[in-house]
Amino acid sequence: MNICVFLSSADLDERYIQPAAEFAELIGKSGHTLVWGGSDTGLMKVVADGVQQSGGRLVGVSVDFLRQFARQDADEMVIAKDLAERKALLLARADAFVVMVGGMGTLDEATELLELRKHGLLDKPVVLLNTAGFYDGLILQLQRMEEEGFLPVPLATLIFRANDGADALAHLAEYGETR
């Protein structure tokens, strides 16, 4: 399975690094391919290192203005002309999505996935990996949107919330079995 992971390229606290490394190891040992933003910095590097060291493949999709941060030893590296093309390529290359801790770019990617699923334009699983409660506020907001009628479909049909990488991969495996 090609698992696209959206996450930060920033160097972050150990409370985010260790769970990311553990999840990456699970991806690699399970024989999956990591599809990611292609960066060799921050959490993106941690996850790519872990997947690669555990026997998984790396497919990076970077963007021209970030080319200098692209991982040199990825199995495949695609350079998009802009962020819109990058997202489109990531969506096309992935069989499933996991949203990990990140900033504005990650939030943008996560909300686009939710919007596509809401309209039935994306029939691939989306997991929100809520490491150290990072997305508790977002989850509350999404629940409020559902309660007040801003989501025409149940939130649970749009996204699966996982507290650790094992839960995330178990959900993806279960989703794959039901297809």
N, C-alpha and C positions, 0 to 999 in steps of 0.2 A: 504494500500500500504506500502511496505517495502522501505523506503527511506534511501539510503546510503549517508551519509554526510562525505566528506573528508575535514579535516580542521586541524588547529594547536592544538597541546597539550600545547603550550606555553601560559603564562600569557601575555595578550596584552592590548593595550590601550583601553579606554572606547569607542572610535569610532568604534571598532570592537566588543566589548562585548555586547553593547546594541542591535545592529541589530541581533546578533547571538541569544540572549535571546528572542527577538521578533519572530524570525523565528522558534525557538524551540517551543514556545508557540503555534504557528500556526500548527505545525506538530502534537503536542499532542492533541489540541482541535479538529483537523480534524480526529482524530482516527487513525492516521498513526503510524507505528512502525519505530523507529530510528535504523538503522544499522550503526554502527560506529566503530572506532578503539579501543573502549573499555576503553580508558584512563579516569581517574577521575582527570585530571589536565587541566589547561588552558581553552581554548575555547571548547575543548571536554567536559569538566565538565559542562561548562555553558550550552551547548546545551543539554547534557543528563539531567541535572537538570530541564531545562525548559520543555522538552518533558515529563519527568516523572511527574512533578508537574501539568501538564496540561492533564494528563490522558493517555498519550501514553506509548507504550511498548519500552523497551530497549534491543537490541540484540548487544552485544559487541563482537568484534573479535580482540583479542589482540595477542601478540606474546610472546613466552616463556621468552625472555630476558627482556621484559617489564612487566612481570607478577605483579611486585610489585606496578605498577601504575594502575592496572585494577580495575574498579569500582566493589565494592562488592555487591551492591544491584541491579544489572542489572537483568532483567527478564531471560536473558540467556547470558552466557559468554563462548565463545569458545577460547581456547588457541592454536594458530597455532605454528608449530615448527620453522618457519622462515617467513621473510617478503613476499616471493613469495607465500607461502601457505596462508598467511593472505589475500593478495590481491585476490587470487582465491576464497577464502571463501566469502569475501565481495562482489565480483562480482556475485557469485552464489546466495547469500541470498537476494540481492536487486532487486526491480522492477524498480527503478529509482535512479539517482545519482545527488547530488548537491555538487559542489566544492565551498568551502568557502575559506576565507583567510588562508594561511598556508605557510610552508617552503618547503624545498626540497622534503620531502615525499609527500606532497600534490601535488606539481608540477609533480612528478613522476606518481602519481595516475591519475591526470588529463590527462597527455599526453598519458598514456596507454589507457584510455577510448577513447580518440580521435582516436588513432591508430586502436583500435578494431572496432570502428564505421566506420572509413574510409574503412576498408576491409570487412565490412558487417558481422563481427563476434560478434557484440553486437547490439541487437535491443531493447535497453532500452534507455529512454531519459536521456540526460546529460544536466545539467544546470550549468552555471558558474555564481555564485552569486558575483557580482562585487562591494562589499561593499566599500564605500569611494574611488572608483576608483582604488582599489588595483590591479586589473588585466588589467588596461588600456594598459600597456606596452606589456603584453602577447597578448592582443587582436590585437594591432597594428602588432605584429610579425606574428600572424596567418593570418591576412588580407594580409600582404605582401606575405606570403607563397602562399596564394590563388591567388593573383594577378600575381605572377611570375610563376605559374604553378606547384608548389610543392604539391598542394592538388588536387587529381584527382576528387574530389567531392566538391560541394559548402560548405563553412564553416558553413553556416546556417543549413545544414542538419546534421552536426556533433554535434553542441552544440547550446544551447539557452542561450543568455546573459540576465541576470536579474539584476536589480539594487536593489531590495529588496526581502524579503522573500515572500511577498504576490504575486509578479510577478512570482517567482519561483514556488510556489504551484499552481497558476492558470495555468501555462504552463503544469505542471505535470497532473493536472486534465483534461485539454483539450487533452493532449496526450492520457490519459487513455480512454477518450470518443471516440477517433477515432480508437481504437483497436477493 
